[in-house]
Amino acid sequence: MASETASNTTAKRASGRSGESSTATDEKSEPRAKRPPSKPSMRVVMGNAVEELCDLLRCPSGSVSAIKPSDSGWTADIEVMELERIPDTSSVMASYRVQLDERGELTGYERTRRYQRGAVDR
């Protein structure tokens, strides 16, 4: 009986205040769970954009050449290699414009340009 009382006292101390049930603690922490997630950083958005586009296109990798916030989230331009050739300066590259939502997830994309890797913009 004495050990049972000791374990009840220990359980009450562990929960914070004596006499307070665990449901009261859960109710206090519940509003935190309902907060909207914070907006991801530009670095996270860039990484997600490249990863998702390359997964869809089945290309090995890509790089972000431009990114900016938009009304619905983000817009980014991503460069990818579409066709690898030897020498690598003759490989076919493409530029894609992607739209991302506020969480940084891809919602749409379109190819805006195709060019040889060794080509220089004029």
C-alpha positions as CSV (number, residue, x, y, z in Angstrom):
1,M,0.0,0.0,0.0
2,A,2.8,2.4,0.8
3,S,4.6,1.6,-2.4
4,E,1.3,2.3,-4.3
5,T,1.0,5.7,-2.7
6,A,4.7,6.5,-3.5
7,S,4.2,5.6,-7.1
8,N,1.1,7.8,-7.4
9,T,3.0,10.7,-5.9
10,T,5.8,10.2,-8.4
11,A,3.4,10.1,-11.2
12,K,1.8,13.4,-10.1
13,R,5.2,15.1,-9.9
14,A,6.1,13.8,-13.4
15,S,2.9,15.3,-14.8
16,G,3.8,18.7,-13.4
17,R,1.2,19.7,-10.8
18,S,-0.5,17.4,-8.4
19,G,-4.2,16.8,-9.1
20,E,-3.9,17.9,-12.7
21,S,-4.8,15.4,-15.3
22,S,-2.9,14.7,-18.5
23,T,-5.9,16.0,-20.6
24,A,-5.5,19.5,-19.2
25,T,-1.8,19.4,-20.4
26,D,-2.9,18.2,-23.8
27,E,-5.5,20.9,-24.1
28,K,-2.9,23.6,-23.5
29,S,-0.5,22.2,-26.1
30,E,-3.3,21.8,-28.7
31,P,-3.3,25.4,-30.1
32,R,0.4,25.0,-31.0
33,A,-0.4,22.0,-33.2
34,K,-3.1,24.1,-35.1
35,R,-0.6,26.9,-36.1
36,P,0.1,27.0,-39.8
37,P,3.5,25.8,-40.8
38,S,6.1,28.5,-41.3
39,K,7.1,29.4,-44.9
40,P,10.1,27.5,-46.0
41,S,13.4,29.3,-46.7
42,M,14.5,30.1,-50.3
43,R,17.2,27.5,-50.0
44,V,14.7,24.7,-49.1
45,V,12.4,25.9,-52.0
46,M,15.3,25.8,-54.5
47,G,16.3,22.3,-53.4
48,N,12.7,21.0,-53.6
49,A,12.2,22.6,-57.0
50,V,15.3,21.0,-58.5
51,E,14.6,17.6,-56.9
52,E,11.0,17.4,-58.0
53,L,11.6,18.6,-61.6
54,C,14.5,16.2,-62.1
55,D,12.4,13.3,-60.7
56,L,9.6,14.2,-63.3
57,L,12.0,14.6,-66.2
58,R,14.3,11.8,-65.2
59,C,17.4,13.9,-65.5
60,P,20.4,13.5,-63.3
61,S,20.6,17.0,-61.8
62,G,19.8,20.6,-62.4
63,S,20.5,24.1,-61.1
64,V,18.4,27.1,-60.3
65,S,19.2,30.1,-62.4
66,A,16.5,32.4,-61.0
67,I,13.9,32.3,-58.2
68,K,11.4,34.8,-57.0
69,P,8.2,35.0,-54.9
70,S,4.9,35.1,-56.7
71,D,1.3,35.6,-55.7
72,S,0.7,31.9,-55.3
73,G,4.1,30.9,-53.9
74,W,7.3,30.9,-55.9
75,T,8.5,30.9,-59.6
76,A,11.9,29.5,-60.5
77,D,14.0,28.9,-63.6
78,I,15.9,25.6,-63.6
79,E,18.6,24.5,-66.0
80,V,18.8,20.7,-66.8
81,M,20.8,18.6,-69.2
82,E,18.3,16.8,-71.5
83,L,20.8,15.0,-73.7
84,E,24.4,14.2,-72.8
85,R,26.9,14.2,-75.7
86,I,30.6,14.0,-76.2
87,P,32.2,16.5,-76.0
88,D,30.1,17.9,-73.1
89,T,30.0,21.3,-74.7
90,S,27.6,19.9,-77.3
91,S,25.2,18.4,-74.7
92,V,21.6,19.6,-75.0
93,M,20.5,21.8,-72.1
94,A,17.0,23.1,-71.3
95,S,15.6,25.9,-69.2
96,Y,12.4,25.2,-67.4
97,R,10.1,27.7,-65.6
98,V,8.5,26.1,-62.6
99,Q,5.7,27.2,-60.3
100,L,5.8,26.2,-56.7
101,D,3.1,26.7,-54.0
102,E,3.7,28.4,-50.6
103,R,5.2,25.2,-49.1
104,G,7.7,25.0,-52.0
105,E,6.0,22.0,-53.8
106,L,5.9,21.9,-57.6
107,T,2.6,22.8,-59.1
108,G,3.5,23.3,-62.7
109,Y,6.4,23.6,-65.2
110,E,7.1,24.5,-68.8
111,R,10.3,24.4,-71.0
112,T,11.1,27.9,-72.0
113,R,14.4,27.3,-73.9
114,R,16.6,24.6,-75.4
115,Y,20.3,25.1,-76.2
116,Q,23.7,23.5,-76.5
117,R,25.8,23.6,-73.4
118,G,28.6,25.5,-75.1
119,A,26.3,28.2,-76.5
120,V,26.7,31.7,-75.1
121,D,23.7,34.1,-74.8
122,R,23.9,37.1,-77.0
